[in-house]
Amino acid sequence: MPDIPYTELVARLGPPLGVEEARAQWGRLVRAAQDGETTPITRERWEWAALIPLSEVAGPLTGLPALPLSTVRRKLGDLVRQAAQPYESGPVLLTRHRTPVAALVGARHLVDRSRPTPEDLLRDGHTILLTHLPESAYSAVARDPDGNPIASGEGDSVNEALRRLRPPA
């Protein structure tokens, strides 16, 4: 069993699919990720990864490893094992015709990761500073009433930066 408590993940996302089941449903799972769904995938019950939408990837996508969907489907077991390793830190982008469509991350990245909504932050008295960055991207930084940063996100649009708001790692 994993040393990370995945009970909360199962309660939030449902039980994980085994690698073979995920391969059999690959097209549907990728479309679901594009529609905003996260799917946990397991290999041998203790190695867990998750197929996530691009909007769930914290930070910029540039520089992240990328693989074609067909390669990921074929090597899914090995990629789940790799993502589950404690020393692997970042997501792997899944591409269709070199365009990112989803990502694969170690499931440990999803545990206890709260995702504040901009509306909730503002309603709770926080502020959000939006900035246009020189590389035609946008940054969103949420601060508590005392001015301390509590979440940040970047994206190619204001909406994407707001969707990517995450507490510091």
N, C-alpha and C positions, 0 to 999 in steps of 0.2 A: 504494500500500500504506500501511497505517497506520503512524505513527511509534511506536506502542505495540506491544510484542511480544505478539501474540495466540496464539503457538504453544502456550504453557502453557494458555490457555483452551480451545483446540481439543483438546488432549490430555485435559483434564479433562472437558469438556462435549460434545465432538464438534464437527463442522464447523457453521458457522452456516447458518441457512436464509435464503434470499433473501426479500425483502419479499413478493413474489407468492406464494411457497410458504407463507410464514407466514400470509398472508391465507386461503389455501385450507384450511389446517389450524387456523384460529383457535380454534374451539371446543375441539379436543383440546389445543392448547397452553395455553389458559387453565386447563383442568381439570388439566393436568400441573403448572402453576405452583401451583395450589391444593393439589396433592399433594406439593409440595416440590421440584419439578424446575425447573432454570434452562435457558432456551433462548436461545442467541445468535442474533441476527438481523442481517443485513447489507444494506446498500444500496450498490450499486456497488462492492463488495468492500473499500472502505476506511472506510466509515462503519458502525460496529458499535454495537449496543445489545443488551440482554438483557431478556427477560421473566423476572421473578424472583418467587418466593413472597413474601408479606408478611413472613414470618419473617426474610427476608434484608434487609429495610429497616432500616438502623441508625437508632436514635432514634425519637421519637414520630411518628405518622402525621398528627397534627393540623397543619394549616397547609400541607401539601403540596398541589400542584396535583392535581386529580382530573378524570378524563374517563370518560364511559360507554364500555363495551366496544365498542359499535357505532361510536362516533366514532373510537376508537383503531384499529379494524380498517380503517375507511375512510381514515384519514389516517396509516396506519402508516409509509409511506415518509417523510413529512415529520417524524414524531415520531422515527424512527430518526436522521434527519439532525440534528435538534435535540439529541437525547441525545448524539450523537457529538461535538458541538462542545465545545471545551476550556473554554468559559466557562459551560456548563450544569453545575450542580453536583448537583442533587437529583433524586430519582426522581419519576415521574409515576404517581399511583395510578390503577389501572383499576377502575372500579366497575360493579356490577350493582345496579340499583335503589338507587343512592346508597350502597351498601355496598362498601368496598374488597375486592377479591378477589385482586389481583396488582399488580405494579408494573413499569414500564419504566425502565431505567437505562442510562447510557452504559457500554459494556463495559469501559472503562478502570477503572471502579470495582471490577471483579471481578478484575483482574490483581493478582497478588501479595497478595491479601487473604486472610490466613490466618484460619481460623475455629476458634479453640480450643474444645474441648468442656470443659464444667465438670469432667467426670471426669478428663480429661488434666491440666487445671490443678491440681486437688487432688492427683492422683497425683504431680505434679512438685514438690510442696511449696508451692504457692501457696495463698492464701486467697481466699474469695469472700464479700464482705459484701452481704447482701440488706437493702434498706430499703424500707419502705412510704412512698410519697410522698403529700403532701397531696391531690393530684388523683386519688386512688384508683388510682395506678399503682405499679409496683415498679421498683426500680433494683438492678442487680447490678454490683459493682465487684470485679475480680480484682486481687490484688496479689502481687508476687513475694515471696520470703522476706525481703527487706530492707524491705518495706513500700511499694515503688514501684508505682503503678497500671500495669497492663499491658493491661487490657481493661475495657470497660464496656458495659452494655446496659440498656435500659428497655423496659417492656411493661405490658400490662393485667393480667398474671398473673406469678407467680414463674417459671413455665416459659417464658413468652415473654421475660422479661428475661434469663434464662439462655441461651435460644436466640439472642438478639441480641448476646451478648458479642462484641465486636470490639476489636482493637487500636486505639489512637488514630490518627486520620487524619494 
